């Protein structure tokens, strides 16, 4: 009777690659012989889930399994099928090809099934960048730890003794994974967007087959004491004197690369926003965002007698005008 690999891994037939990996790892940790010593049932379960993962984790093997069903266990032969042109007809690449795909991990004997139990896997890490790095680009050297497939046991978690009996791999202590320190130098391109993922090829988890996934660095922008980021635009706040708000005038404001000037019209209210075109961040289309300046009116304190008298005159004149 054909084995239902989806049922063995506790999955629906439409499960994606991530769900298959997750189910296998969870079950492999539960039923690994090193976790359940001298337990024939656990050993049998471990072989069964490893076999299921071996088939479902490979797109070609899974496609053939989904197509042939019970014929998969017979190596793709159609036995005693009256509708076939010849009994024993070989399909989809030949018995030898399918047999090799199914039993590639048996290490020469059916009782010791072992798979590439650690697949190559992409890794996502956060990367915090400053506004200056977004503006100008930059280079950064990162050091981080990652767990690759154990080189001694190829990620199976066990090695064979001379007498043929398995034991926990001494290098990874049966985990199938060993930690390694990665040190990579990356380029941060100008205009890197918030949430963008920068790809570093070959720096993800190295699988049992010797191939490595990729490293993805997900960008977040560090808080800046002067500016806040809104996509490609920047926002800032600047203080202006009361008399400038009343009478109008030019005000010097900070930009990411120095200073600029805005023209404040007379009668400007607190909270008004002014735009400096092209003074924001670069974008991947080759343009730049804008800088928006919000004005805050500063009320004078500790007036001199003359200043107070002038404000009183303004107050009285306002009252008389009404």
WOCOR-V213203 format. One record per backbone hydrogen bond with DSSP energy under -0.5 kcal/mol. CO is the residue of the C=O (numbers start at 1). NH is the residue of the N-H. E is the energy in kcal/mol with one decimal. If there is no record, write none. Layout:
# WOCOR-V213203
<<CO | NH | E> <CO | NH | E>>
This chain:
# WOCOR-V213203
<<3 | 5 | -1.1> <4 | 8 | -2.3> <5 | 9 | -1.7> <6 | 11 | -3.2> <7 | 10 | -1.0> <12 | 15 | -1.8> <16 | 20 | -2.1> <17 | 21 | -2.4> <18 | 22 | -2.4> <19 | 23 | -2.5> <20 | 24 | -2.3> <21 | 25 | -2.6> <22 | 26 | -2.2> <23 | 27 | -2.4> <24 | 28 | -3.2> <25 | 29 | -2.1> <26 | 30 | -1.3> <27 | 31 | -2.5> <28 | 32 | -1.1> <32 | 35 | -1.3> <32 | 36 | -1.5> <36 | 39 | -1.0> <38 | 40 | -0.6> <39 | 43 | -2.1> <40 | 44 | -2.4> <41 | 45 | -2.7> <42 | 46 | -2.7> <43 | 47 | -2.1> <44 | 48 | -2.1> <45 | 49 | -2.7> <46 | 50 | -2.0> <47 | 51 | -2.3> <48 | 52 | -2.2> <49 | 53 | -2.4> <50 | 54 | -2.5> <51 | 55 | -1.5> <52 | 56 | -2.7> <53 | 57 | -2.5> <55 | 58 | -0.9> <57 | 59 | -0.5> <58 | 62 | -3.0> <59 | 63 | -2.0> <60 | 64 | -2.1> <61 | 65 | -2.5> <62 | 66 | -2.9> <63 | 67 | -1.5> <64 | 68 | -3.1> <65 | 69 | -2.2> <68 | 71 | -2.3> <69 | 72 | -1.9> <70 | 73 | -0.7> <71 | 74 | -0.6> <71 | 76 | -2.3> <72 | 75 | -1.6> <74 | 77 | -0.7> <76 | 91 | -0.8> <77 | 79 | -0.8> <78 | 81 | -0.5> <78 | 88 | -1.8> <78 | 89 | -0.7> <80 | 82 | -0.8> <81 | 84 | -1.8> <86 | 89 | -1.3> <89 | 78 | -1.5> <91 | 94 | -1.0> <94 | 98 | -2.2> <95 | 99 | -3.4> <96 | 100 | -2.3> <97 | 101 | -1.9> <98 | 102 | -2.7> <99 | 103 | -2.7> <100 | 104 | -0.5> <103 | 106 | -1.7> <105 | 114 | -2.5> <106 | 109 | -2.0> <109 | 112 | -1.3> <110 | 113 | -0.7> <115 | 117 | -2.5> <117 | 119 | -0.6> <118 | 208 | -3.0> <121 | 205 | -2.4> <123 | 216 | -3.5> <125 | 218 | -2.5> <127 | 129 | -0.5> <127 | 220 | -2.4> <129 | 222 | -3.0> <130 | 134 | -2.0> <131 | 135 | -2.3> <132 | 136 | -2.9> <133 | 137 | -2.4> <134 | 191 | -3.2> <138 | 188 | -3.9> <140 | 142 | -0.5> <140 | 186 | -3.3> <142 | 184 | -2.3> <144 | 182 | -3.5> <146 | 148 | -0.6> <146 | 180 | -3.2> <148 | 178 | -2.5> <150 | 154 | -1.1> <150 | 155 | -0.7> <153 | 156 | -1.7> <157 | 169 | -1.9> <159 | 167 | -2.3> <161 | 164 | -2.0> <165 | 161 | -3.2> <167 | 159 | -2.6> <169 | 173 | -1.6> <169 | 174 | -0.9> <172 | 175 | -1.5> <176 | 150 | -2.4> <178 | 148 | -2.3> <180 | 146 | -2.9> <180 | 182 | -0.6> <182 | 144 | -2.1> <184 | 142 | -3.3> <184 | 186 | -0.5> <186 | 140 | -2.5> <187 | 189 | -0.8> <188 | 138 | -2.0> <189 | 192 | -1.2> <193 | 196 | -1.8> <196 | 198 | -0.6> <196 | 219 | -3.0> <197 | 199 | -0.5> <198 | 217 | -2.6> <199 | 201 | -0.5> <200 | 203 | -1.2> <200 | 215 | -2.5> <205 | 121 | -1.4> <205 | 207 | -0.6> <205 | 213 | -1.8> <206 | 149 | -3.2> <207 | 210 | -1.7> <211 | 207 | -3.3> <213 | 204 | -2.8> <214 | 123 | -2.6> <215 | 200 | -3.3> <216 | 125 | -2.7> <216 | 218 | -0.7> <217 | 198 | -2.7> <217 | 219 | -0.6> <218 | 127 | -2.6> <219 | 195 | -2.5> <220 | 129 | -2.4> <227 | 224 | -0.7> <228 | 235 | -2.1> <230 | 233 | -1.9> <232 | 281 | -3.0> <232 | 289 | -0.6> <233 | 230 | -2.7> <234 | 292 | -2.9> <235 | 228 | -2.1> <236 | 294 | -2.6> <238 | 296 | -2.5> <240 | 298 | -2.7> <241 | 245 | -1.9> <242 | 246 | -2.1> <243 | 247 | -3.0> <244 | 248 | -2.6> <245 | 267 | -1.3> <245 | 268 | -1.9> <249 | 264 | -3.1> <251 | 262 | -2.5> <253 | 260 | -2.9> <255 | 258 | -0.8> <258 | 255 | -2.4> <260 | 253 | -2.8> <262 | 251 | -2.5> <262 | 264 | -0.7> <263 | 265 | -0.6> <264 | 249 | -2.7> <265 | 268 | -0.9> <269 | 272 | -1.6> <272 | 295 | -2.6> <274 | 293 | -3.5> <275 | 277 | -0.7> <276 | 279 | -1.5> <276 | 291 | -2.3> <279 | 256 | -0.5> <281 | 289 | -2.6> <283 | 286 | -1.7> <287 | 283 | -2.1> <289 | 280 | -2.6> <290 | 234 | -2.5> <290 | 292 | -0.5> <291 | 276 | -3.3> <291 | 293 | -0.5> <292 | 236 | -2.3> <292 | 294 | -0.5> <293 | 274 | -2.6> <294 | 238 | -2.5> <295 | 271 | -2.8> <296 | 240 | -2.5> <297 | 299 | -0.6> <298 | 242 | -0.9> <304 | 308 | -2.8> <305 | 309 | -2.2> <306 | 310 | -2.1> <307 | 311 | -2.3> <308 | 312 | -2.3> <309 | 313 | -2.0> <310 | 314 | -2.2> <311 | 315 | -2.4> <312 | 316 | -2.7> <313 | 317 | -2.6> <314 | 318 | -2.2> <315 | 319 | -2.3> <316 | 320 | -2.5> <317 | 321 | -1.9> <318 | 322 | -1.0>>
